[in-house]
Structure formats: structure tokens, C-alpha cells
Amino acid sequence: MSYKHLTIEERCCIRKYYKNGLIYRKIAEMIGRSPSTISREINGNRSFMNVKPAYHPHTAQKKYLLRRSYCNMFFADPYCAWQKGSSENSNGLLRKFYPKCRNFS
């Protein structure tokens, strides 16, 4: 199963058909997508600023790009060398076997 993300053009078509009162199944048939894709897209990206919920394709595209750009960030705790990169980890292991008072020369 391959998944293809919705394009901004498809989102604009969804909005046009949704505003015209078409049901999800008919919209999906017209743009060649699954009805569940249309349902998730509209329900997940509706704004409730007015009395009637509205779907805005450009806002949906911005949300999609933001979700896609998130990356996992990792911050090590202070004084926890084992959580950092390899050089810090190696230094910590050396200190375990050779205390600070020992002279290497």
C-alpha cells in the first residue's frame, strides 16, 4: 500500500466541492481518493470561527508542512555524560577507571 499526500490543488478542489454541498463519497470519486481520506482531511482541518465550520485548504497545507517539519530533539541532562555524544561518553568511562588525582605523565 502506497500513501500519497494531498496536494494544495486537491485541497482546493475539496473545499470547492465541500462548499457546494457534495458528500464525502462524491468528492472522493471526483478527485480519485478514498472517502475516508476526504473525511479525515475535512474533519481534521476545519476551523470553527463562524457558526458553520469551514475548511480552508491553505491553512490545511500549512498545518501539513508544519507537522512534516517537526524533528525529534534531544537535550541531555546536565552532568550526565552518558547521554551525550561518544567523546563525552569516552571521557566519562576513562574517569571511572582513572580518577582526577591520577597523573598520566
C-alpha positions as CSV (number, residue, x, y, z in Angstrom):
1,M,0.0,0.0,0.0
2,S,1.5,3.3,-1.0
3,Y,0.3,6.6,0.5
4,K,0.4,9.8,-1.4
5,H,-0.1,13.1,0.5
6,L,-2.8,15.5,-0.7
7,T,-1.6,18.4,-2.8
8,I,-2.7,22.0,-2.5
9,E,-4.7,21.7,-5.7
10,E,-6.5,18.6,-4.3
11,R,-7.3,20.5,-1.1
12,C,-8.7,23.5,-3.1
13,C,-10.9,21.1,-5.1
14,I,-12.1,19.5,-1.8
15,R,-13.0,23.0,-0.5
16,K,-14.9,23.9,-3.7
17,Y,-16.9,20.6,-3.7
18,Y,-17.5,20.8,0.1
19,K,-18.8,24.4,-0.2
20,N,-21.1,23.2,-3.0
21,G,-22.6,20.7,-0.6
22,L,-21.3,17.4,-2.0
23,I,-21.0,14.4,0.2
24,Y,-17.5,12.9,1.0
25,R,-18.0,9.9,-1.2
26,K,-18.8,12.1,-4.2
27,I,-15.8,14.4,-3.5
28,A,-13.6,11.3,-3.2
29,E,-14.8,9.9,-6.5
30,M,-14.2,13.2,-8.3
31,I,-10.6,13.7,-7.2
32,G,-9.7,10.0,-7.2
33,R,-9.2,9.5,-3.4
34,S,-10.7,7.4,-0.7
35,P,-13.8,8.7,1.1
36,S,-12.0,8.2,4.4
37,T,-9.2,10.4,3.2
38,I,-11.6,13.2,2.4
39,S,-13.4,12.8,5.8
40,R,-10.1,12.9,7.7
41,E,-8.9,15.9,5.8
42,I,-12.1,17.9,6.3
43,N,-12.7,16.9,9.9
44,G,-9.0,17.3,10.9
45,N,-8.6,20.8,9.4
46,R,-11.9,22.5,10.0
47,S,-12.0,25.9,11.7
48,F,-14.9,26.8,13.9
49,M,-14.5,30.6,13.7
50,N,-18.0,31.1,12.3
51,V,-21.3,29.4,13.1
52,K,-20.8,26.9,10.3
53,P,-17.4,25.1,10.3
54,A,-15.3,26.0,7.3
55,Y,-12.5,24.2,5.6
56,H,-9.5,26.3,4.4
57,P,-7.1,24.5,2.1
58,H,-4.1,26.9,2.6
59,T,-4.4,26.6,6.3
60,A,-4.5,22.8,6.0
61,Q,-1.4,22.8,3.8
62,K,0.5,25.0,6.3
63,K,-0.5,22.5,9.1
64,Y,0.7,19.6,7.0
65,L,4.0,21.3,6.3
66,L,4.5,22.1,10.0
67,R,3.7,18.5,11.1
68,R,6.2,17.3,8.5
69,S,9.0,19.6,9.6
70,Y,8.9,18.6,13.2
71,C,12.0,16.7,14.2
72,N,12.8,14.9,17.4
73,M,15.1,17.0,19.6
74,F,17.1,15.6,22.4
75,F,18.6,17.6,25.3
76,A,21.0,15.8,27.6
77,D,20.7,16.4,31.4
78,P,23.5,18.4,33.0
79,Y,26.4,16.3,34.3
80,C,25.1,13.1,32.5
81,A,27.9,12.4,30.1
82,W,26.4,9.0,29.1
83,Q,23.5,10.9,27.4
84,K,25.8,12.9,25.2
85,G,28.0,12.0,22.2
86,S,30.8,9.5,22.1
87,S,33.6,11.7,23.2
88,E,31.8,12.7,26.4
89,N,30.9,9.1,27.0
90,S,34.5,8.0,26.5
91,N,35.8,10.7,28.9
92,G,33.3,9.5,31.5
93,L,34.4,5.9,31.2
94,L,38.1,7.0,31.5
95,R,37.3,9.0,34.6
96,K,35.6,5.9,36.1
97,F,38.9,3.9,35.9
98,Y,41.4,6.8,36.3
99,P,40.3,9.3,38.9
100,K,41.2,13.1,38.6
101,C,44.0,12.8,41.1
102,R,46.0,10.4,38.9
103,N,48.8,11.8,36.8
104,F,49.2,10.4,33.2
105,S,52.8,11.6,32.6
